[in-house]
Every structure is written in structure tokens, then in C-alpha cells.
Amino acid sequence: MQVVDTTGSIIGSVKDLAVTVGEGRIALIVTTSAGSETEISWKDVQAVKDVVLLAKSVETPPIAVSVLQQPSRATEVSCFRCGAKMLSTAKFCGKCGAKLK
């Protein structure tokens, strides 16, 4: 179930419910959109229907973005069987299916 704060931002999804016996404390364990986990007190929950609506806005850490490495520059080669041109990284000919390399 998704957790949404007062600004309409999706905070994440409910993973579990934490209950501290003796203290009467209830909290939601939420897996954030960034992949981390956060605990939200039941006192901060405004409503539960199709989503969990919080009574406050919540700061979440930004989603980590990894930079993809650029593929190595492939040269163009010709198939030994049919002569079709393709990248040197190809393992099979796209035209006749011959195994390259």
C-alpha cells in the first residue's frame, strides 16, 4: 500500500507494522522510493483507504541515480557468410544468423 504525504508526494510503500508492547506505540515501516526504510508514527497517519495519507509532509532522501558507462565504440564488420554489415560487438548476424567470432 502506498504512503502519500500532505503535499501529494508518494513517500513509498508500507513494508510492515511495528508495535511496541507496553508502550502502546504503533508505527508503519515504509520502504521509500529511494529504497531506504523509514518509520512513521501512527500519530502521523491521517487516513487509510486506498493509500495511507499522512497528516504531515515527509522529507525523503533523493533517489540515487547511477551514471551508466558509455558503451565502447564498436566498429562495423561484415558477415563472412552473407556480407551484411553490423557492429563488431554482435555475436550473430542479424540477416542470416551465422555465428560471428
Contacts in CASP RR format, 6 or more apart in sequence:
PFRMAT RR
TARGET T0000
AUTHOR 0000-0000-0000
METHOD contacts of the structure
MODEL  1
MQVVDTTGSIIGSVKDLAVTVGEGRIALIVTTSAGSETEISWKDVQAVKD
VVLLAKSVETPPIAVSVLQQPSRATEVSCFRCGAKMLSTAKFCGKCGAKL
K
1 13 0 8 1.000
1 14 0 8 1.000
1 48 0 8 1.000
1 50 0 8 1.000
1 51 0 8 1.000
1 52 0 8 1.000
2 10 0 8 1.000
2 11 0 8 1.000
2 12 0 8 1.000
2 13 0 8 1.000
2 14 0 8 1.000
2 51 0 8 1.000
2 52 0 8 1.000
3 10 0 8 1.000
3 11 0 8 1.000
3 12 0 8 1.000
3 13 0 8 1.000
3 14 0 8 1.000
3 28 0 8 1.000
3 30 0 8 1.000
3 40 0 8 1.000
3 51 0 8 1.000
3 52 0 8 1.000
3 54 0 8 1.000
4 10 0 8 1.000
4 11 0 8 1.000
4 51 0 8 1.000
4 52 0 8 1.000
4 53 0 8 1.000
4 54 0 8 1.000
5 11 0 8 1.000
5 54 0 8 1.000
5 56 0 8 1.000
5 57 0 8 1.000
5 58 0 8 1.000
6 46 0 8 1.000
6 53 0 8 1.000
6 54 0 8 1.000
6 55 0 8 1.000
6 56 0 8 1.000
6 57 0 8 1.000
7 57 0 8 1.000
9 57 0 8 1.000
9 58 0 8 1.000
9 60 0 8 1.000
10 33 0 8 1.000
11 30 0 8 1.000
11 32 0 8 1.000
11 33 0 8 1.000
11 38 0 8 1.000
11 40 0 8 1.000
11 54 0 8 1.000
11 58 0 8 1.000
11 60 0 8 1.000
12 30 0 8 1.000
12 31 0 8 1.000
12 32 0 8 1.000
12 33 0 8 1.000
12 60 0 8 1.000
13 30 0 8 1.000
13 31 0 8 1.000
14 28 0 8 1.000
14 29 0 8 1.000
14 30 0 8 1.000
14 52 0 8 1.000
15 29 0 8 1.000
15 30 0 8 1.000
15 31 0 8 1.000
15 37 0 8 1.000
16 28 0 8 1.000
16 29 0 8 1.000
17 26 0 8 1.000
17 27 0 8 1.000
17 28 0 8 1.000
17 29 0 8 1.000
18 25 0 8 1.000
18 26 0 8 1.000
18 27 0 8 1.000
18 28 0 8 1.000
18 29 0 8 1.000
18 39 0 8 1.000
19 25 0 8 1.000
19 26 0 8 1.000
20 26 0 8 1.000
25 41 0 8 1.000
25 42 0 8 1.000
26 41 0 8 1.000
26 42 0 8 1.000
27 39 0 8 1.000
27 40 0 8 1.000
27 41 0 8 1.000
27 42 0 8 1.000
28 39 0 8 1.000
28 40 0 8 1.000
28 42 0 8 1.000
28 45 0 8 1.000
28 52 0 8 1.000
29 37 0 8 1.000
29 38 0 8 1.000
29 39 0 8 1.000
30 37 0 8 1.000
30 38 0 8 1.000
30 39 0 8 1.000
30 40 0 8 1.000
31 37 0 8 1.000
32 38 0 8 1.000
32 60 0 8 1.000
32 61 0 8 1.000
33 60 0 8 1.000
33 63 0 8 1.000
34 60 0 8 1.000
34 61 0 8 1.000
34 62 0 8 1.000
34 63 0 8 1.000
34 64 0 8 1.000
35 63 0 8 1.000
36 60 0 8 1.000
36 61 0 8 1.000
38 58 0 8 1.000
38 60 0 8 1.000
40 54 0 8 1.000
40 58 0 8 1.000
44 54 0 8 1.000
44 55 0 8 1.000
44 56 0 8 1.000
45 52 0 8 1.000
45 53 0 8 1.000
45 54 0 8 1.000
45 55 0 8 1.000
46 53 0 8 1.000
46 54 0 8 1.000
46 55 0 8 1.000
47 53 0 8 1.000
71 89 0 8 1.000
72 89 0 8 1.000
74 87 0 8 1.000
74 88 0 8 1.000
74 89 0 8 1.000
75 87 0 8 1.000
75 88 0 8 1.000
76 85 0 8 1.000
76 86 0 8 1.000
76 87 0 8 1.000
76 88 0 8 1.000
77 85 0 8 1.000
77 86 0 8 1.000
77 87 0 8 1.000
77 88 0 8 1.000
77 90 0 8 1.000
77 100 0 8 1.000
78 84 0 8 1.000
78 85 0 8 1.000
78 86 0 8 1.000
79 85 0 8 1.000
79 86 0 8 1.000
79 93 0 8 1.000
79 94 0 8 1.000
79 95 0 8 1.000
79 96 0 8 1.000
79 98 0 8 1.000
79 100 0 8 1.000
80 98 0 8 1.000
80 100 0 8 1.000
81 93 0 8 1.000
81 96 0 8 1.000
81 98 0 8 1.000
82 93 0 8 1.000
82 95 0 8 1.000
82 96 0 8 1.000
82 98 0 8 1.000
83 95 0 8 1.000
84 93 0 8 1.000
84 94 0 8 1.000
84 95 0 8 1.000
84 96 0 8 1.000
86 93 0 8 1.000
86 94 0 8 1.000
86 100 0 8 1.000
90 100 0 8 1.000
91 99 0 8 1.000
91 100 0 8 1.000
91 101 0 8 1.000
92 98 0 8 1.000
92 99 0 8 1.000
92 100 0 8 1.000
93 100 0 8 1.000
END
